[in-house]
């Protein structure tokens, strides 16, 4: 009888060791943690805390006066540029006269355009930007005497009211006010 009991207890121990080994293997597999999908799967009901309000630094009187001087210097610089003819106020073009011998859409390379008495030649005519219902067009112009580049921009459906004249300064086109244009 003693042998049967000991064999039964050995069998029970073997079963329990196998169970423990099986559980240990499952734990090893799960040690990686949960997947991102499982971890963040249902975050619809999560309520996040509100952000803390930012504390503003108190400015000293020196910093405030320096800031005011910077603004004044910026304004003075812009006004100086305008006086030198480099910059321009953001004032819209008010009145100008158009004298056309043919529709502007028919202008092509080599045609002559006169803006405020300056004889210019058309270099190219293309669509600058295609808005769904209208096209913003550009006439590239140049002055053959001093090799200066210009642009006439307009919207194809509103030429009379949208004509703008630009002059190339270094790398940027600067909007210029004009009174009369003819071609």
C-alpha positions as CSV (number, residue, x, y, z in Angstrom):
1,X,0.0,0.0,0.0
2,X,2.8,2.3,0.7
3,X,4.0,1.9,-2.8
4,X,0.6,2.8,-4.3
5,X,0.4,5.9,-2.1
6,X,3.9,7.0,-3.0
7,X,3.2,6.4,-6.7
8,X,-0.1,8.4,-6.4
9,X,1.8,11.2,-4.7
10,X,4.5,11.2,-7.4
11,X,1.9,11.3,-10.1
12,X,0.2,14.2,-8.3
13,X,3.5,16.0,-8.0
14,X,4.2,15.4,-11.7
15,X,0.8,16.8,-12.6
16,X,1.3,19.9,-10.5
17,X,4.9,20.4,-11.8
18,X,3.5,20.2,-15.4
19,X,0.8,22.7,-14.5
20,X,3.3,25.1,-13.0
21,X,5.6,24.7,-16.0
22,X,2.6,25.4,-18.3
23,X,1.6,28.5,-16.3
24,X,5.2,29.7,-16.3
25,X,5.4,29.4,-20.1
26,X,2.1,31.5,-20.4
27,X,3.6,34.1,-18.1
28,X,6.7,34.3,-20.2
29,X,4.6,34.9,-23.3
30,X,2.6,37.7,-21.6
31,X,5.7,39.4,-20.2
32,X,5.8,41.8,-23.2
33,X,2.7,43.5,-21.8
34,X,-0.4,44.4,-23.6
35,X,-0.4,45.6,-27.2
36,X,-0.9,49.3,-28.0
37,X,-4.3,48.6,-29.5
38,X,-5.4,46.8,-26.3
39,X,-3.9,49.5,-24.1
40,X,-5.5,52.5,-25.9
41,X,-8.5,50.7,-27.4
42,X,-11.3,52.3,-25.5
43,X,-10.2,55.8,-24.5
44,X,-13.4,57.5,-25.6
45,X,-14.5,57.8,-21.9
46,X,-11.2,59.1,-20.7
47,X,-11.2,62.7,-19.4
48,X,-8.0,64.5,-19.5
49,X,-6.9,67.2,-17.0
50,X,-7.0,70.8,-18.1
51,X,-3.7,72.5,-18.9
52,X,-2.2,74.8,-16.3
53,X,-2.4,78.5,-17.2
54,X,0.9,80.0,-18.2
55,X,2.5,82.5,-16.0
56,X,3.5,85.6,-17.8
57,X,6.9,87.1,-17.0
58,X,6.7,90.5,-15.6
59,X,8.6,92.9,-17.8
60,X,10.9,95.5,-16.4
61,X,10.6,99.1,-17.4
62,X,13.8,98.8,-19.5
63,X,12.4,95.8,-21.5
64,X,9.1,97.7,-22.1
65,X,11.0,100.8,-23.3
66,X,13.3,98.7,-25.5
67,X,10.2,97.0,-27.1
68,X,8.6,100.4,-27.8
69,X,11.9,101.6,-29.4
70,X,12.0,98.5,-31.6
71,X,8.4,99.1,-32.8
72,X,9.2,102.8,-33.5
73,X,12.5,101.8,-35.4
74,X,10.6,99.3,-37.5
75,X,8.0,101.9,-38.5
76,X,10.7,104.5,-39.2
77,X,12.6,101.9,-41.4
78,X,9.5,101.2,-43.4
79,X,8.8,104.9,-43.9
80,X,12.4,105.5,-45.0
81,X,12.1,102.6,-47.5
82,X,9.0,104.2,-48.9
83,X,10.6,107.6,-49.2
84,X,13.6,106.0,-51.1
85,X,11.2,104.2,-53.4
86,X,12.1,100.8,-52.3
87,X,9.0,100.0,-50.2
88,X,5.4,101.0,-50.6
89,X,2.4,101.6,-48.3
90,X,-0.2,98.9,-48.6
91,X,-2.6,101.4,-50.2
92,X,-4.7,100.0,-53.0
93,X,-4.5,101.2,-56.5
94,X,-7.3,103.7,-56.9
95,X,-7.6,105.1,-60.5
96,X,-5.9,104.2,-63.7
97,X,-6.6,104.5,-67.4
98,X,-6.4,101.5,-69.8
99,X,-6.0,102.1,-73.5
100,X,-6.2,98.8,-75.3
101,X,-5.8,98.1,-79.0
102,X,-6.7,94.4,-78.5
103,X,-7.9,92.2,-75.6
104,X,-5.2,91.7,-73.0
105,X,-5.5,87.9,-73.4
106,X,-4.1,88.2,-77.0
107,X,-0.8,89.9,-75.9
108,X,2.2,87.7,-76.6
109,X,6.0,87.7,-76.5
110,X,7.4,90.7,-78.4
111,X,4.3,93.0,-78.1
112,X,4.8,96.5,-76.7
113,X,3.1,97.8,-73.5
114,X,3.5,101.3,-72.2
115,X,3.1,102.0,-68.5
116,X,3.2,105.6,-67.4
117,X,5.2,106.5,-70.5
118,X,7.8,103.7,-70.1
119,X,8.0,101.5,-73.2
120,X,8.1,97.8,-72.1
121,X,8.2,94.6,-74.1
122,X,6.2,91.4,-73.3
123,X,8.5,88.5,-72.4
124,X,5.8,86.0,-71.5
125,X,2.1,85.7,-70.7
126,X,0.9,82.9,-68.4
127,X,-1.5,81.7,-65.7
128,X,0.0,82.6,-62.3
129,X,-2.7,80.9,-60.3
130,X,-5.8,79.0,-61.4
131,X,-8.7,79.6,-59.0
132,X,-11.6,77.4,-59.9
133,X,-13.8,80.1,-61.3
134,X,-11.2,82.5,-62.5
135,X,-7.5,82.7,-63.4
136,X,-4.9,85.0,-62.1
137,X,-2.8,86.0,-65.1
138,X,0.7,87.5,-65.4
139,X,2.3,89.5,-68.2
140,X,6.1,89.4,-67.7
141,X,7.5,92.6,-69.1
142,X,11.0,94.1,-69.4
143,X,12.5,97.4,-70.3
144,X,15.0,96.8,-73.1
145,X,16.9,100.0,-72.4
146,X,17.9,99.2,-68.8
147,X,17.0,95.5,-68.6
148,X,14.6,96.1,-65.7
149,X,11.8,93.4,-65.2
150,X,8.2,94.2,-64.5
151,X,4.8,92.3,-64.2
152,X,1.3,93.2,-64.9
153,X,-1.1,90.9,-63.0
154,X,-4.8,90.7,-63.4
155,X,-7.8,88.3,-63.1
156,X,-9.0,87.2,-66.5
157,X,-12.7,87.9,-65.8
158,X,-12.1,91.4,-64.2
159,X,-9.2,93.0,-66.1
160,X,-10.4,96.6,-65.7
161,X,-10.7,96.5,-61.9
162,X,-7.9,94.1,-60.9
163,X,-4.9,95.2,-62.9
164,X,-1.7,95.5,-60.8
165,X,1.8,96.6,-61.8
166,X,5.0,95.2,-60.1
167,X,8.7,96.0,-60.4
168,X,11.4,93.5,-59.7
169,X,13.7,94.7,-57.0
170,X,16.6,92.3,-56.4
171,X,14.6,89.1,-55.8
172,X,11.0,90.4,-55.0
173,X,8.3,92.0,-57.1
174,X,7.2,95.2,-55.4
175,X,3.8,96.6,-56.2
176,X,3.9,100.0,-57.9
177,X,1.2,102.6,-58.3
178,X,0.6,103.5,-62.0
179,X,-1.8,105.9,-63.7
180,X,-1.9,104.8,-67.3
181,X,-1.3,101.6,-69.2
182,X,-1.6,101.0,-73.0
183,X,-1.0,98.3,-75.5
